[in-house]
Amino acid sequence: MPAAKSAKTTEHAVKPGLRVGVLALQGDVEEHLAALAACKAEGVRVKTVEELETIDGLIIPGGESTTIANLLERFKLQKPLLERAKAGMPVWGTCMGMIVMAEKVAGSKQPTLGLLHIEVKRNAFGRQIESTEEPLEIEGLDGKPFPGVFIRAPWIESAWGGAHILSFLEGKGVMVWQRNLLGTSFHPELTDDLRIHKYFLQMVSAAKQ
Ligand code: GLN
């Protein structure tokens, strides 16, 4: 990963005292909290503006992207979340989370946060890959391929501006990094491989310095 050039997962310790929020409106929240705990980081559920104010980074989990924008509106989180992300707070979206962070969703007018300079295609890999695990080569990630768990996953159709694709499956982008933002089509929280959670924690550490 390009960001890893300055923050390699193996070389930098994660700063103590970090609070990482997991957006807890729907989706696989508990799995992310468990992964954060396994990384010895404090993970907190985020449902309110007050909770959003206390965190140093945010994970938007997998779930159903057509309803999440309405939920963000209803819980009055959309504007404060955008403000914090634009001010540099690290945000990582997994699967649905990446869709909701994208600027464009192919063939759809569903509202998004418009943070990542990417166009995504939902449920893109077709039936044979509706739910599967694929070994992924990820730019800058040392060691063995990462076990990519895909569940009705989006792919990245195109990327522009500062968005940089870090991993491909079948020639399609499945991981993106853009300054303080990260998106994965797959679900690292459903594996016991903590490398991407640790990588995100380093982005959070770096942003706090
Ligand atoms: N297919 C879902 C959507 O488009 C995302 C699936 C997931 O997050 N696992 O919203």
py3Dmol code that shows the C-alpha trace and the ligand (Angstrom):
import py3Dmol

protein = """\
ATOM      1  CA  MET A   1       0.000   0.000   0.000  1.00  0.00           C
ATOM      2  CA  PRO A   2       1.424   3.407  -0.762  1.00  0.00           C
ATOM      3  CA  ALA A   3       0.518   4.703   2.687  1.00  0.00           C
ATOM      4  CA  ALA A   4       2.412   1.758   4.101  1.00  0.00           C
ATOM      5  CA  LYS A   5       5.622   3.238   2.711  1.00  0.00           C
ATOM      6  CA  SER A   6       5.536   5.567   5.670  1.00  0.00           C
ATOM      7  CA  ALA A   7       3.634   3.264   8.019  1.00  0.00           C
ATOM      8  CA  LYS A   8       4.528  -0.378   7.426  1.00  0.00           C
ATOM      9  CA  THR A   9       2.336  -2.726   9.406  1.00  0.00           C
ATOM     10  CA  THR A  10       5.305  -4.521  10.885  1.00  0.00           C
ATOM     11  CA  GLU A  11       7.414  -1.491  11.780  1.00  0.00           C
ATOM     12  CA  HIS A  12       5.242   0.996  13.638  1.00  0.00           C
ATOM     13  CA  ALA A  13       3.506   0.434  16.918  1.00  0.00           C
ATOM     14  CA  VAL A  14      -0.116   1.430  17.224  1.00  0.00           C
ATOM     15  CA  LYS A  15      -0.480   4.387  19.547  1.00  0.00           C
ATOM     16  CA  PRO A  16      -2.133   3.523  22.860  1.00  0.00           C
ATOM     17  CA  GLY A  17      -5.425   5.207  23.773  1.00  0.00           C
ATOM     18  CA  LEU A  18      -6.948   5.200  20.309  1.00  0.00           C
ATOM     19  CA  ARG A  19     -10.724   4.919  20.092  1.00  0.00           C
ATOM     20  CA  VAL A  20     -12.005   3.442  16.879  1.00  0.00           C
ATOM     21  CA  GLY A  21     -15.717   3.643  16.210  1.00  0.00           C
ATOM     22  CA  VAL A  22     -17.759   1.087  14.296  1.00  0.00           C
ATOM     23  CA  LEU A  23     -20.890   2.586  12.768  1.00  0.00           C
ATOM     24  CA  ALA A  24     -23.600   0.562  14.481  1.00  0.00           C
ATOM     25  CA  LEU A  25     -26.748   1.318  12.509  1.00  0.00           C
ATOM     26  CA  GLN A  26     -26.764  -2.104  10.803  1.00  0.00           C
ATOM     27  CA  GLY A  27     -24.368  -4.765   9.496  1.00  0.00           C
ATOM     28  CA  ASP A  28     -21.507  -6.827  10.877  1.00  0.00           C
ATOM     29  CA  VAL A  29     -20.563  -4.522  13.735  1.00  0.00           C
ATOM     30  CA  GLU A  30     -19.644  -7.155  16.328  1.00  0.00           C
ATOM     31  CA  GLU A  31     -17.093  -8.835  14.061  1.00  0.00           C
ATOM     32  CA  HIS A  32     -15.221  -5.543  13.594  1.00  0.00           C
ATOM     33  CA  LEU A  33     -15.309  -4.876  17.352  1.00  0.00           C
ATOM     34  CA  ALA A  34     -13.870  -8.355  17.954  1.00  0.00           C
ATOM     35  CA  ALA A  35     -11.094  -7.749  15.407  1.00  0.00           C
ATOM     36  CA  LEU A  36     -10.234  -4.392  17.036  1.00  0.00           C
ATOM     37  CA  ALA A  37     -10.130  -6.069  20.449  1.00  0.00           C
ATOM     38  CA  ALA A  38      -7.807  -8.740  19.015  1.00  0.00           C
ATOM     39  CA  CYS A  39      -5.547  -5.860  17.879  1.00  0.00           C
ATOM     40  CA  LYS A  40      -5.684  -4.520  21.460  1.00  0.00           C
ATOM     41  CA  ALA A  41      -7.442  -1.345  20.317  1.00  0.00           C
ATOM     42  CA  GLU A  42     -10.527   0.173  21.897  1.00  0.00           C
ATOM     43  CA  GLY A  43     -13.537  -0.254  19.630  1.00  0.00           C
ATOM     44  CA  VAL A  44     -16.809   1.548  20.303  1.00  0.00           C
ATOM     45  CA  ARG A  45     -20.238   1.364  18.703  1.00  0.00           C
ATOM     46  CA  VAL A  46     -21.230   4.658  17.061  1.00  0.00           C
ATOM     47  CA  LYS A  47     -24.894   5.576  16.737  1.00  0.00           C
ATOM     48  CA  THR A  48     -24.977   9.187  17.873  1.00  0.00           C
ATOM     49  CA  VAL A  49     -23.238  12.466  17.101  1.00  0.00           C
ATOM     50  CA  GLU A  50     -21.860  12.496  20.657  1.00  0.00           C
ATOM     51  CA  GLU A  51     -20.251   9.096  20.126  1.00  0.00           C
ATOM     52  CA  LEU A  52     -18.874  10.216  16.763  1.00  0.00           C
ATOM     53  CA  GLU A  53     -17.139  13.136  18.483  1.00  0.00           C
ATOM     54  CA  THR A  54     -15.205  10.833  20.833  1.00  0.00           C
ATOM     55  CA  ILE A  55     -13.498   8.648  18.225  1.00  0.00           C
ATOM     56  CA  ASP A  56     -10.221   8.884  16.301  1.00  0.00           C
ATOM     57  CA  GLY A  57     -11.258   6.731  13.329  1.00  0.00           C
ATOM     58  CA  LEU A  58     -14.394   5.057  12.014  1.00  0.00           C
ATOM     59  CA  ILE A  59     -15.194   1.730  10.373  1.00  0.00           C
ATOM     60  CA  ILE A  60     -18.361   1.482   8.274  1.00  0.00           C
ATOM     61  CA  PRO A  61     -19.203  -2.229   8.194  1.00  0.00           C
ATOM     62  CA  GLY A  62     -20.868  -4.448   5.592  1.00  0.00           C
ATOM     63  CA  GLY A  63     -24.634  -4.556   5.333  1.00  0.00           C
ATOM     64  CA  GLU A  64     -27.190  -3.166   2.933  1.00  0.00           C
ATOM     65  CA  SER A  65     -26.155   0.022   1.167  1.00  0.00           C
ATOM     66  CA  THR A  66     -29.589   1.121  -0.053  1.00  0.00           C
ATOM     67  CA  THR A  67     -30.811   1.733   3.507  1.00  0.00           C
ATOM     68  CA  ILE A  68     -27.669   3.064   5.157  1.00  0.00           C
ATOM     69  CA  ALA A  69     -27.917   6.592   3.715  1.00  0.00           C
ATOM     70  CA  ASN A  70     -31.466   6.909   5.111  1.00  0.00           C
ATOM     71  CA  LEU A  71     -30.287   5.653   8.477  1.00  0.00           C
ATOM     72  CA  LEU A  72     -27.402   8.142   8.487  1.00  0.00           C
ATOM     73  CA  GLU A  73     -29.911  10.908   7.784  1.00  0.00           C
ATOM     74  CA  ARG A  74     -32.321   9.678  10.440  1.00  0.00           C
ATOM     75  CA  PHE A  75     -29.618   9.472  13.096  1.00  0.00           C
ATOM     76  CA  LYS A  76     -28.338  12.923  11.983  1.00  0.00           C
ATOM     77  CA  LEU A  77     -24.886  11.465  11.422  1.00  0.00           C
ATOM     78  CA  GLN A  78     -24.354  12.270   7.747  1.00  0.00           C
ATOM     79  CA  LYS A  79     -23.174  15.868   8.112  1.00  0.00           C
ATOM     80  CA  PRO A  80     -20.919  15.418  11.172  1.00  0.00           C
ATOM     81  CA  LEU A  81     -19.414  12.276   9.659  1.00  0.00           C
ATOM     82  CA  LEU A  82     -18.617  14.103   6.425  1.00  0.00           C
ATOM     83  CA  GLU A  83     -17.112  17.004   8.352  1.00  0.00           C
ATOM     84  CA  ARG A  84     -14.844  14.728  10.380  1.00  0.00           C
ATOM     85  CA  ALA A  85     -13.768  12.695   7.346  1.00  0.00           C
ATOM     86  CA  LYS A  86     -12.985  15.862   5.393  1.00  0.00           C
ATOM     87  CA  ALA A  87     -11.002  17.158   8.366  1.00  0.00           C
ATOM     88  CA  GLY A  88      -8.789  14.043   8.139  1.00  0.00           C
ATOM     89  CA  MET A  89     -10.357  11.434  10.421  1.00  0.00           C
ATOM     90  CA  PRO A  90      -9.557   7.992   8.964  1.00  0.00           C
ATOM     91  CA  VAL A  91     -12.615   6.118   7.698  1.00  0.00           C
ATOM     92  CA  TRP A  92     -12.615   2.538   6.381  1.00  0.00           C
ATOM     93  CA  GLY A  93     -15.606   1.010   4.642  1.00  0.00           C
ATOM     94  CA  THR A  94     -15.945  -2.745   4.137  1.00  0.00           C
ATOM     95  CA  CYS A  95     -18.230  -3.900   1.319  1.00  0.00           C
ATOM     96  CA  MET A  96     -21.411  -1.867   1.916  1.00  0.00           C
ATOM     97  CA  GLY A  97     -19.230   0.603   3.785  1.00  0.00           C
ATOM     98  CA  MET A  98     -17.137   1.156   0.655  1.00  0.00           C
ATOM     99  CA  ILE A  99     -20.301   1.594  -1.424  1.00  0.00           C
ATOM    100  CA  VAL A 100     -21.622   4.259   0.913  1.00  0.00           C
ATOM    101  CA  MET A 101     -18.259   6.074   0.830  1.00  0.00           C
ATOM    102  CA  ALA A 102     -18.093   6.061  -2.987  1.00  0.00           C
ATOM    103  CA  GLU A 103     -18.824   9.072  -5.123  1.00  0.00           C
ATOM    104  CA  LYS A 104     -20.774   7.052  -7.687  1.00  0.00           C
ATOM    105  CA  VAL A 105     -22.734   3.806  -7.765  1.00  0.00           C
ATOM    106  CA  ALA A 106     -23.035   2.397 -11.296  1.00  0.00           C
ATOM    107  CA  GLY A 107     -26.587   2.373 -12.653  1.00  0.00           C
ATOM    108  CA  SER A 108     -28.047   3.788  -9.458  1.00  0.00           C
ATOM    109  CA  LYS A 109     -28.954   7.103  -7.926  1.00  0.00           C
ATOM    110  CA  GLN A 110     -28.751   5.807  -4.370  1.00  0.00           C
ATOM    111  CA  PRO A 111     -27.370   8.526  -2.099  1.00  0.00           C
ATOM    112  CA  THR A 112     -23.831   8.110  -0.775  1.00  0.00           C
ATOM    113  CA  LEU A 113     -21.341  10.102   1.272  1.00  0.00           C
ATOM    114  CA  GLY A 114     -19.286  10.807  -1.864  1.00  0.00           C
ATOM    115  CA  LEU A 115     -15.943  10.624  -0.079  1.00  0.00           C
ATOM    116  CA  LEU A 116     -13.959   8.155  -2.206  1.00  0.00           C
ATOM    117  CA  HIS A 117     -13.150   9.135  -5.777  1.00  0.00           C
ATOM    118  CA  ILE A 118     -14.445   5.872  -7.165  1.00  0.00           C
ATOM    119  CA  GLU A 119     -17.391   4.425  -9.019  1.00  0.00           C
ATOM    120  CA  VAL A 120     -18.518   1.072  -7.631  1.00  0.00           C
ATOM    121  CA  LYS A 121     -20.705  -1.604  -9.099  1.00  0.00           C
ATOM    122  CA  ARG A 122     -22.851  -3.406  -6.530  1.00  0.00           C
ATOM    123  CA  ASN A 123     -23.253  -7.204  -6.403  1.00  0.00           C
ATOM    124  CA  ALA A 124     -20.760  -7.178  -9.229  1.00  0.00           C
ATOM    125  CA  PHE A 125     -19.093 -10.576  -9.301  1.00  0.00           C
ATOM    126  CA  GLY A 126     -22.157 -12.598 -10.228  1.00  0.00           C
ATOM    127  CA  ARG A 127     -23.586 -15.734  -8.689  1.00  0.00           C
ATOM    128  CA  GLN A 128     -20.513 -17.956  -8.708  1.00  0.00           C
ATOM    129  CA  ILE A 129     -18.749 -15.536  -6.399  1.00  0.00           C
ATOM    130  CA  GLU A 130     -21.748 -14.480  -4.290  1.00  0.00           C
ATOM    131  CA  SER A 131     -19.990 -15.754  -1.211  1.00  0.00           C
ATOM    132  CA  THR A 132     -16.428 -16.957  -1.525  1.00  0.00           C
ATOM    133  CA  GLU A 133     -12.897 -16.642  -0.224  1.00  0.00           C
ATOM    134  CA  GLU A 134     -10.168 -15.621  -2.666  1.00  0.00           C
ATOM    135  CA  PRO A 135      -6.443 -15.136  -1.983  1.00  0.00           C
ATOM    136  CA  LEU A 136      -5.578 -11.508  -2.695  1.00  0.00           C
ATOM    137  CA  GLU A 137      -2.299  -9.803  -3.456  1.00  0.00           C
ATOM    138  CA  ILE A 138      -2.414  -6.402  -1.778  1.00  0.00           C
ATOM    139  CA  GLU A 139       0.087  -3.688  -2.644  1.00  0.00           C
ATOM    140  CA  GLY A 140       2.402  -3.049   0.306  1.00  0.00           C
ATOM    141  CA  LEU A 141       1.035  -5.855   2.493  1.00  0.00           C
ATOM    142  CA  ASP A 142       3.833  -8.219   3.466  1.00  0.00           C
ATOM    143  CA  GLY A 143       3.537 -11.960   3.737  1.00  0.00           C
ATOM    144  CA  LYS A 144       1.085 -14.437   2.354  1.00  0.00           C
ATOM    145  CA  PRO A 145      -1.898 -13.436   0.194  1.00  0.00           C
ATOM    146  CA  PHE A 146      -4.791 -11.985   2.187  1.00  0.00           C
ATOM    147  CA  PRO A 147      -7.899 -14.180   2.527  1.00  0.00           C
ATOM    148  CA  GLY A 148     -10.543 -12.038   0.802  1.00  0.00           C
ATOM    149  CA  VAL A 149     -14.068 -12.966   1.919  1.00  0.00           C
ATOM    150  CA  PHE A 150     -16.560 -11.690  -0.662  1.00  0.00           C
ATOM    151  CA  ILE A 151     -20.298 -11.593   0.035  1.00  0.00           C
ATOM    152  CA  ARG A 152     -22.450 -10.106  -2.743  1.00  0.00           C
ATOM    153  CA  ALA A 153     -19.519  -7.778  -3.123  1.00  0.00           C
ATOM    154  CA  PRO A 154     -19.063  -4.601  -5.149  1.00  0.00           C
ATOM    155  CA  TRP A 155     -16.085  -4.017  -7.380  1.00  0.00           C
ATOM    156  CA  ILE A 156     -14.437  -0.712  -8.207  1.00  0.00           C
ATOM    157  CA  GLU A 157     -15.370   0.210 -11.740  1.00  0.00           C
ATOM    158  CA  SER A 158     -13.118   3.280 -11.929  1.00  0.00           C
ATOM    159  CA  ALA A 159     -10.988   5.486  -9.697  1.00  0.00           C
ATOM    160  CA  TRP A 160      -9.745   9.038 -10.141  1.00  0.00           C
ATOM    161  CA  GLY A 161      -8.113  11.912  -8.244  1.00  0.00           C
ATOM    162  CA  GLY A 162      -6.263  10.656  -5.186  1.00  0.00           C
ATOM    163  CA  ALA A 163      -7.913   7.220  -5.130  1.00  0.00           C
ATOM    164  CA  HIS A 164      -5.385   4.428  -5.608  1.00  0.00           C
ATOM    165  CA  ILE A 165      -6.368   0.800  -6.176  1.00  0.00           C
ATOM    166  CA  LEU A 166      -4.388  -1.561  -3.935  1.00  0.00           C
ATOM    167  CA  SER A 167      -5.776  -4.934  -4.954  1.00  0.00           C
ATOM    168  CA  PHE A 168      -7.494  -6.565  -7.910  1.00  0.00           C
ATOM    169  CA  LEU A 169      -9.596  -9.679  -8.358  1.00  0.00           C
ATOM    170  CA  GLU A 170     -10.408 -10.864 -11.863  1.00  0.00           C
ATOM    171  CA  GLY A 171      -8.924  -7.580 -13.092  1.00  0.00           C
ATOM    172  CA  LYS A 172     -11.353  -5.512 -11.003  1.00  0.00           C
ATOM    173  CA  GLY A 173     -10.392  -3.211  -8.133  1.00  0.00           C
ATOM    174  CA  VAL A 174     -11.335  -4.580  -4.714  1.00  0.00           C
ATOM    175  CA  MET A 175      -9.371  -2.312  -2.361  1.00  0.00           C
ATOM    176  CA  VAL A 176      -8.779   1.425  -2.489  1.00  0.00           C
ATOM    177  CA  TRP A 177      -6.775   3.925  -0.484  1.00  0.00           C
ATOM    178  CA  GLN A 178      -7.222   7.691  -0.640  1.00  0.00           C
ATOM    179  CA  ARG A 179      -5.303   9.750   1.947  1.00  0.00           C
ATOM    180  CA  ASN A 180      -7.281   9.141   5.188  1.00  0.00           C
ATOM    181  CA  LEU A 181      -9.807   6.808   3.549  1.00  0.00           C
ATOM    182  CA  LEU A 182      -9.771   3.076   2.916  1.00  0.00           C
ATOM    183  CA  GLY A 183     -12.282   0.833   1.156  1.00  0.00           C
ATOM    184  CA  THR A 184     -12.416  -2.940   0.732  1.00  0.00           C
ATOM    185  CA  SER A 185     -14.932  -4.947  -1.305  1.00  0.00           C
ATOM    186  CA  PHE A 186     -14.233  -7.863   1.020  1.00  0.00           C
ATOM    187  CA  HIS A 187     -14.615  -8.525   4.745  1.00  0.00           C
ATOM    188  CA  PRO A 188     -11.345  -8.779   6.744  1.00  0.00           C
ATOM    189  CA  GLU A 189     -13.452  -8.844   9.931  1.00  0.00           C
ATOM    190  CA  LEU A 190     -14.750 -12.290   8.958  1.00  0.00           C
ATOM    191  CA  THR A 191     -11.252 -13.801   8.959  1.00  0.00           C
ATOM    192  CA  ASP A 192      -8.685 -14.134  11.716  1.00  0.00           C
ATOM    193  CA  ASP A 193      -6.110 -12.261   9.643  1.00  0.00           C
ATOM    194  CA  LEU A 194      -5.733  -8.886  11.371  1.00  0.00           C
ATOM    195  CA  ARG A 195      -3.325  -7.239   8.921  1.00  0.00           C
ATOM    196  CA  ILE A 196      -5.805  -4.812   7.393  1.00  0.00           C
ATOM    197  CA  HIS A 197      -7.276  -3.847  10.772  1.00  0.00           C
ATOM    198  CA  LYS A 198      -3.712  -3.186  11.961  1.00  0.00           C
ATOM    199  CA  TYR A 199      -3.017  -1.168   8.847  1.00  0.00           C
ATOM    200  CA  PHE A 200      -6.113   0.952   9.483  1.00  0.00           C
ATOM    201  CA  LEU A 201      -5.087   1.411  13.122  1.00  0.00           C
ATOM    202  CA  GLN A 202      -1.794   2.806  11.887  1.00  0.00           C
ATOM    203  CA  MET A 203      -3.631   5.278   9.689  1.00  0.00           C
ATOM    204  CA  VAL A 204      -5.573   6.291  12.809  1.00  0.00           C
ATOM    205  CA  SER A 205      -2.356   6.565  14.852  1.00  0.00           C
ATOM    206  CA  ALA A 206      -0.715   8.685  12.175  1.00  0.00           C
ATOM    207  CA  ALA A 207      -3.723  11.012  11.907  1.00  0.00           C
ATOM    208  CA  LYS A 208      -3.664  11.601  15.658  1.00  0.00           C
ATOM    209  CA  GLN A 209      -0.006  12.666  15.760  1.00  0.00           C
TER     210      GLN A 209
END
"""
ligand_1 = """\
10
LIG
N -24.620 -6.203 -1.675
C -24.661 -5.276 -0.566
C -25.010 -3.881 -1.056
O -24.873 -3.593 -2.201
C -23.333 -5.231 0.148
C -23.038 -6.581 0.731
C -22.167 -6.554 1.947
O -21.893 -5.512 2.562
N -21.754 -7.720 2.353
O -25.427 -3.079 -0.270
"""
view = py3Dmol.view(width=600, height=400)
view.addModel(protein, "pdb")
view.setStyle({"model": 0}, {"cartoon": {"style": "trace"}})
view.addModel(ligand_1, "xyz")
view.setStyle({"model": 1}, {"stick": {}})
view.zoomTo()
view.show()
